[in-house]
Each structure stands twice: as structure tokens, then as C-alpha cells.
Amino acid sequence: MNNILIQGDNIEAMKWLIDKGYKEKIDLVYIDPPFSTGSVFSIDKSGRVATISRSDDAIIAYNDTLRGEDFISFLRERVILIHELLSKHGSLYLHIDYKIGHYVKVMLDNIFGIENFRNDITRIKCNPKNFERIGYGNIKDMILFYTKGSTPIWNSPKFKACESEIEKLYNKIDKNGRRYTTVPIHAPGETNGDTAKPFKGIYPPKGRHWRCSVDELERMDADGLIEWSANGNPRKINYADEHICKKAQDIWEFKDPTKPIYPTEKNTDMLEFIVNASSNENSIVMDCFCGSGSTLMAAERNGRNWIGIDSSEVAINIVKSRKWTKEISFIQCEGITRLLNRPNKKQTGN
Ligand SMILES: C[S@@+](CC[C@H](N)C(=O)[O-])C[C@H]1O[C@@H](n2cnc3c(N)ncnc32)[C@H](O)[C@@H]1O
């Protein structure tokens, strides 16, 4: 399929997609909607893309002026359509802030079912700030992760461990300079099969069994993967360079770009991480609040198809101006309702 970019209100766009046969065809949706900040986000006309300007010649990228229940209703209508479009192995990642996020979570539980709520991911978004107000510095926002059902696409995402963690966990160095640690070769529970037999004349300790067959232990020993202690205790050698990844937890550090091309633009590495975790090659990934297209770029770089929707002409022009390898079908929704088009005050970021 061609990738699809739609300019218009995402309600109309998603209804159009359902009409065109995309119901239950989308494996991953990431959205970073307006956060109900009461602000208007703009870009400086001077061409300085780094700043989200307060100046009078700024062009408005999008308005974020819906508040309270109006905002939740706005999002609910869209989440219902997202739920329809998601495949039975599909997932939704919804990026939101700490002020409105808990209300959004309750709304999502109602649509996806609380049993399909997987994580409230804390995303560290910036460095600690100096500030005057009463309260703690806010350096995080949240990503609510839901799956459509019990068999989602899940590619067991891992993060690369940092140097200091590797040094702590793998505190030994072998004669070739390789960093390693050792782990027991036995586990709790007695068996009377292959894993209970003696290995080099040694039986597993009482109440335990070998983690693998004695043949496998012999092979590991021949390959130099068993370390024998001074008193003859065997342990398995794990090399750091073969185990440098650790299972991803629910606190992520992916700071926002310091020179954004679009207001509140998100970190593409984070989006690539999500794309790889919850979709497969050739899956369709959708971002129906796509802004500058960072999700779409993350999808394309990883061999996924994408659908991007945004009501802002500024956003669409930025997406169009980026370098894409695959062809894009561009569609303009008729009768765009610019729902968030009530100017308020200008501000610098989410
Ligand atoms: C927070 S920004 C997304 C930024 C994006 N994640 C990025 O990395 O560039 C939210 C986007 O939602 C768009 N938007 C708001 N309401 C919309 C609607 N009803 N339909 C389509 N897009 C909408 C805005 O134009 C804006 O570009």
C-alpha cells in the first residue's frame, strides 16, 4: 500500500478510513493529541524552526483550547474510532500530561476495558528545571498503553544497558579482556530425569535440579562457558557483550528535541522504540494527530506502512517537506471542522 497522509479533522478522516475498509486493519496507533493546555502553538515566520515563537508574525500551528469535559468528549469520540480501526492484535499508545492524564485514563478504560490497560509509562521529557512556583519540577509526562485484546503484537522490547550498569552487573574480566559474570547452573525443585543426573560426578544440591541436561552442561564446559571455583563449584559464564540489553521497564528517558521543527514535536527514537515493540514489518501504523510526522518517520524507517492525519496546514506542509522513501497518497478531507481553532494565548511548548 501507499502511505496515506490526510489533512482534515481526524473524526472525518477515520470515518473515511472505516468506509474504505481499514476497520481492524491497523496494528499500532500512537497519538500525541493536544493536552488541554489552553494555549495556541505557533511557529516563527522568520524561518527559525527552533523556536515556537511569541512574535506577532508567527503562524499558528494548532490551538489547544478545549478544557475539562469538552476536551475529554473530544478525545472520547476519536478513541472510539481508533478502537474500531485497531486490528485484534493492535495497540494504542496515548501520550498525555499529568494534569489531564488521569481523566483520560478513566475514559480509555471504558472504551478498551480495564483488562486491556497495560502500562502508564513515565516518559522523562527534559532536564530538571529551575522554577519559582510551589510544587516539584515537572520533567515527565505519561504514555497510556492499551491493547485491543489479549494477543497483541509484542516484540519483547529491550533497552541497551548503560556502561555503569554493565560494569556493576558484569564485574569480572577474563584473560581476553571480556567482561562477564557467573550464574548458578541449578534451579529450585527436584526432578528424576536428565537434569537430576551427575555432572562431572557432582549431583545438583538437595532440593534443586540442573537448569539444562547434563549433555548440554558438558557442551558448555567444553566451550569454556563453565567457571569452576577453587572448591570445585561450577557456574555458568554470561558475557556482557552477549547480554547488554535489559527488558524495558515503565520509566523511559527520551527527551524532546532541543531544535523542534514543530511545536511539541516528540522524540523519534522513542517512536521507533514503540513501533518496534508493538508492530511488525508491513503492519499499518497510524498517528491521527501526526503533527510534524515523527511517528510516520519512525514507521517508515522500520519497514511499516503508515497513515498520518492532521488538521493543521502547517503540520501537513512539514510532513510533506520531509524526505520519504515510499510514495504518499495525499487526501484532503472535505468539510474540515477546525475544532480547536479559537485563538487564545501563545506559548512555547507542551
Ligand atoms: C501535540 S501535536 C502532535 C505533535 C507530533 N507528535 C509531533 O511529534 O510532531 C498535536 C497535533 O494534533 C493536531 N490536531 C488537533 N486536533 C485535531 C483534529 N481534530 N484532527 C486532526 N488533527 C488534530 C494538531 O494540529 C497538532 O498538529
The ligand as an SDF file (V2000), in Angstrom:
LIG
                    3D

 27 29  0  0  0  0  0  0  0  0999 V2000
    0.8840   17.7320   20.1230 C   0  0  0  0  0  0  0  0  0  0  0  0
    0.7270   17.9430   18.4070 S   0  0  0  0  0  0  0  0  0  0  0  0
    1.4590   16.4800   17.7490 C   0  0  0  0  0  0  0  0  0  0  0  0
    2.9320   16.6020   17.6220 C   0  0  0  0  0  0  0  0  0  0  0  0
    3.5500   15.3610   16.9980 C   0  0  0  0  0  0  0  0  0  0  0  0
    3.5080   14.2390   17.9030 N   0  0  0  0  0  0  0  0  0  0  0  0
    4.9800   15.5930   16.5630 C   0  0  0  0  0  0  0  0  0  0  0  0
    5.8990   14.8630   17.0270 O   0  0  0  0  0  0  0  0  0  0  0  0
    5.2200   16.4950   15.7740 O   0  0  0  0  0  0  0  0  0  0  0  0
   -0.9800   17.6670   18.1920 C   0  0  0  0  0  0  0  0  0  0  0  0
   -1.4600   17.7510   16.7550 C   0  0  0  0  0  0  0  0  0  0  0  0
   -2.8220   17.3870   16.7100 O   0  0  0  0  0  0  0  0  0  0  0  0
   -3.4250   18.1200   15.6520 C   0  0  0  0  0  0  0  0  0  0  0  0
   -4.8820   18.1150   15.8640 N   0  0  0  0  0  0  0  0  0  0  0  0
   -5.5760   18.6960   16.8580 C   0  0  0  0  0  0  0  0  0  0  0  0
   -6.8960   18.4430   16.7120 N   0  0  0  0  0  0  0  0  0  0  0  0
   -7.0310   17.6800   15.6070 C   0  0  0  0  0  0  0  0  0  0  0  0
   -8.1490   17.0980   14.9440 C   0  0  0  0  0  0  0  0  0  0  0  0
   -9.3840   17.2390   15.4090 N   0  0  0  0  0  0  0  0  0  0  0  0
   -7.9160   16.3590   13.8350 N   0  0  0  0  0  0  0  0  0  0  0  0
   -6.6580   16.1930   13.3470 C   0  0  0  0  0  0  0  0  0  0  0  0
   -5.5590   16.7380   13.9450 N   0  0  0  0  0  0  0  0  0  0  0  0
   -5.7470   17.4550   15.0600 C   0  0  0  0  0  0  0  0  0  0  0  0
   -2.7940   19.4880   15.7560 C   0  0  0  0  0  0  0  0  0  0  0  0
   -2.8890   20.1920   14.5450 O   0  0  0  0  0  0  0  0  0  0  0  0
   -1.3630   19.1340   16.1240 C   0  0  0  0  0  0  0  0  0  0  0  0
   -0.5500   19.0870   14.9920 O   0  0  0  0  0  0  0  0  0  0  0  0
  1  2  1  0
  2  3  1  0
  2 10  1  0
  3  4  1  0
  4  5  1  0
  5  6  1  0
  5  7  1  0
  7  8  2  0
  7  9  1  0
 10 11  1  0
 11 12  1  0
 11 26  1  0
 12 13  1  0
 13 14  1  0
 13 24  1  0
 14 15  1  0
 14 23  1  0
 15 16  2  0
 16 17  1  0
 17 18  1  0
 17 23  2  0
 18 19  1  0
 18 20  2  0
 20 21  1  0
 21 22  2  0
 22 23  1  0
 24 25  1  0
 24 26  1  0
 26 27  1  0
M  CHG  2   2   1   9  -1
M  END
$$$$
